[in-house]
């Protein structure tokens, strides 16, 4: 946050900046930027999201009212634009979190990242994990010999849950591919 | 094996195409050869027209054939290859078990013995695990593509893509779609619209396919083919992503 000296209008820009920074829109924007940039899922901002949804609802009603009682259409469309922008921020924030959950669901359900999810996200994650496990079991694991049918362990003699690296972060993906290619040269 | 002899100075030397099978043969015969390098071929790529979905999938699987890995649409589920790999896994497992039994019958301790049988069993075990990881990676790769399809194309997949999924994948898509919809209805927000930051609240669109009368949030236009409309962006987005409309820019 830039701390500046007074600008031409005589409003100390430091105060203006700090005033703007505490509005919900600014907080939502900050949360959205953080979520977009971070590779792992961050703490769910439950209060902020609840307040934002309430304010968006209020704005929608106001805009509808203005549109009906014939206020200046420029004002209406400006309010509408502002509303659209805020709605986009909210949707994008929730969407990015959902897509992170989809990608890393096994990892999230096994570590303390689970506590960063909202209740609805936890429900979604649980259902998604169940469906994924069912699909993997049906397609691959049930057809393999006994002792190799675990999703998380390579075989029953493994000590760690090392199959989980399939669904962990990208770095592990690359490592997994190198590992498979190398073995294929050994065996052939 | 393709090779040509050529004269280098006063000695003859073999010029051999570089490939894994040739390399094995040369090692076996203890020859010294010159390796002909595989030429690199540069290709250009034109991005697809608007309305097409292009998906990445790893072109190489289990056997490296030396072909290029290609950017393309999702392939049909390869059940032949899959069944072959599963058969190979069962074969490995049988060999593994018979070797373990052999060690036991000879009266040796399974945990600590390190003879030829033990190492043979280790190779079978590792091959099995290698195959398992490849199969899991293949299925999981397709799962990721299917998940992204739900975001791009909505709850109903077009026929061309549905043919490429096997039964388990179709079920997975339906279940995943249902989980997503239940989450969105709990929040009362549709998260599949509004995918790009908004520039204008309303956009000009031209309808590409006959859609008919539609009830939207602020108007109910008749979306006949080739007609142009001034719609709210969020309403138009779902039609644009299905390729039924196009945005008029400029």
Interface residues (C-beta under 8 A of the other chain):
Chain A: X53 X77 X80 X81 X84 X85 X87 X88 X90 X91 X92 X94 X95 X98 X99 X102 X103 X120 X121 X123 X124 X127 X128 X131 X132 X134 X135 X136 X138 X139 X140 X143 X144 X145 X148 X154 X155 X163 X166 X167 X176 X177 X179 X180 X181 X183 X184 X185 X187 X188
Chain B: X20 X62 X63 X64 X86 X89 X90 X93 X123 X125 X126 X127 X128 X129 X130 X132 X133 X134 X135 X136 X137 X139 X140 X143 X144 X147 X151 X166 X168 X169 X171 X172 X175 X176 X179 X180 X182 X183 X186 X187 X189 X191 X193 X194 X197 X198 X201 X233 X234
